[in-house]
Amino acid sequence: QVQVTESGGGSVQAGGSLRLSCAAHGSTYTGFCLGWFRQSPGKEREGVAARYTLGGMTYYADSVKGRFTISQDNAKNTLHLQMNNLTLEDSGVYYCAADPTALKAGGNWCGEAAEPGDFGYWGQGTQVTVSS
C-alpha cells in the first residue's frame, strides 16, 4: 500500500510564492514517479510537473516553466514544488500523485510528461488560491 502525503498550499497575492511538498511512503518500492497536478472548477485535471525520485528528467507544463521548480529532499521519495510569480490562473486544488513505474504505458518516461492516468496513488489535494 502506497500513501501519498501533501503539505503546503494556501492563499497568496498575485506575484507571490508558495511551496508544496509531497512524500510517497508505505511500500517496498525504492523509487517513485511523483507528479503534481492541479484542477480548477470546470477544467480538467492538468499535469504541472513530474520527476522520478531516482533520477532522470523533470517535466514542467509550459504554463509554469520558469516559475515553478521541483527540488528533492535528502529523504527518499520526497519532492517539493516551489511556485514563484503566481498568477490568478494558478489557483486550484493541487494534487500530488505517485506511481512506482518510470516507463509509462503511453511510452513516455516519468519526467517527459504528466498524465493523470499514469499515476496509481493520489494525495488528498491542497488548495492554492491566488488573488489580485
C-alpha positions as CSV (number, residue, x, y, z in Angstrom):
1,Q,0.0,0.0,0.0
2,V,1.4,3.4,-1.0
3,Q,0.4,6.5,0.8
4,V,0.9,10.0,-0.7
5,T,1.1,12.9,1.7
6,E,0.9,16.5,0.7
7,S,1.6,19.7,2.6
8,G,1.7,23.4,1.8
9,G,-0.7,25.5,-0.3
10,G,-2.7,28.4,1.0
11,S,-3.6,31.9,-0.2
12,V,-1.3,34.4,-1.7
13,Q,-1.5,37.6,-3.8
14,A,-0.5,37.6,-7.4
15,G,3.2,37.7,-7.8
16,G,3.8,35.8,-4.6
17,S,5.2,32.4,-3.9
18,L,4.1,29.1,-2.3
19,R,5.8,25.8,-1.7
20,L,4.2,22.4,-1.8
21,S,5.7,19.2,-0.5
22,C,4.9,15.6,-1.4
23,A,6.1,12.3,0.1
24,A,5.3,8.8,-1.1
25,H,5.8,6.1,1.5
26,G,4.4,2.8,2.9
27,S,5.8,0.4,0.4
28,T,8.9,-1.6,-0.5
29,Y,9.5,0.4,-3.7
30,T,12.8,2.2,-3.8
31,G,11.7,5.0,-6.2
32,F,8.6,6.7,-7.4
33,C,7.4,8.8,-10.3
34,L,5.9,11.8,-8.4
35,G,3.8,14.2,-10.2
36,W,1.9,17.4,-9.4
37,F,-1.5,18.1,-10.9
38,R,-4.0,20.9,-10.5
39,Q,-7.7,21.3,-11.1
40,S,-9.9,24.3,-11.0
41,P,-13.7,24.4,-11.3
42,G,-14.9,23.5,-14.8
43,K,-11.5,22.4,-16.0
44,E,-9.8,19.1,-16.5
45,R,-7.0,18.0,-14.2
46,E,-3.7,19.3,-15.6
47,G,-0.3,17.9,-15.2
48,V,2.0,20.6,-13.7
49,A,5.3,18.9,-13.0
50,A,6.8,15.4,-12.6
51,R,10.1,13.7,-11.7
52,Y,11.3,10.2,-10.9
53,T,12.9,10.2,-7.5
54,L,15.8,8.0,-8.5
55,G,16.9,10.5,-11.2
56,G,16.1,11.5,-14.7
57,M,14.3,14.3,-16.4
58,T,11.9,16.7,-14.9
59,Y,8.7,17.7,-16.6
60,Y,7.1,21.1,-16.4
61,A,3.9,22.2,-18.1
62,D,4.5,25.1,-20.5
63,S,2.3,27.3,-18.3
64,V,4.6,27.0,-15.3
65,K,8.1,26.8,-16.9
66,G,10.4,29.4,-15.5
67,R,8.2,29.9,-12.4
68,F,7.8,26.5,-10.8
69,T,10.8,24.4,-9.7
70,I,10.9,20.9,-8.3
71,S,13.5,20.1,-5.6
72,Q,14.2,16.8,-3.8
73,D,14.9,16.2,-0.2
74,N,17.7,14.1,1.1
75,A,14.9,11.9,2.5
76,K,13.9,9.5,-0.2
77,N,10.7,9.9,-2.3
78,T,10.0,13.5,-1.2
79,L,9.7,16.3,-3.6
80,H,9.0,20.0,-3.2
81,L,7.3,22.3,-5.7
82,Q,8.4,25.9,-5.4
83,M,5.9,28.1,-7.1
84,N,7.0,31.7,-7.8
85,N,5.4,34.6,-9.5
86,L,2.0,33.1,-9.1
87,T,-0.9,34.3,-11.2
88,L,-4.7,34.1,-10.9
89,E,-4.6,31.2,-13.4
90,D,-2.5,29.1,-11.0
91,S,-5.4,28.9,-8.5
92,G,-6.9,25.5,-8.0
93,V,-6.7,22.3,-6.0
94,Y,-3.2,20.8,-6.3
95,Y,-2.8,17.0,-6.1
96,C,0.4,15.0,-5.7
97,A,0.4,11.6,-7.3
98,A,2.8,8.7,-7.2
99,D,3.5,5.6,-9.2
100,P,6.3,3.1,-8.9
101,T,6.9,2.8,-12.6
102,A,9.3,5.0,-14.5
103,L,8.2,3.9,-18.0
104,K,4.6,4.7,-18.6
105,A,2.0,2.8,-20.7
106,G,2.0,5.5,-23.4
107,G,5.7,5.1,-23.9
108,N,6.8,8.3,-22.0
109,W,9.3,8.1,-19.2
110,C,8.5,9.8,-15.9
111,G,9.7,13.3,-16.3
112,E,8.8,13.6,-20.0
113,A,5.1,14.2,-19.3
114,A,2.5,14.1,-16.5
115,E,-0.7,12.3,-17.4
116,P,-3.2,11.5,-14.7
117,G,-3.8,8.0,-16.0
118,D,-0.1,7.1,-15.4
119,F,-0.4,7.5,-11.6
120,G,-2.0,5.0,-9.3
121,Y,-1.8,6.7,-6.0
122,W,-3.1,10.2,-5.2
123,G,-2.9,12.6,-2.3
124,Q,-6.0,14.3,-0.9
125,G,-5.3,17.6,-2.6
126,T,-4.4,21.1,-1.2
127,Q,-6.0,24.4,-2.2
128,V,-3.9,27.1,-3.8
129,T,-5.7,30.5,-4.1
130,V,-4.1,33.4,-5.8
131,S,-5.8,36.8,-5.5
132,S,-5.3,40.1,-7.2
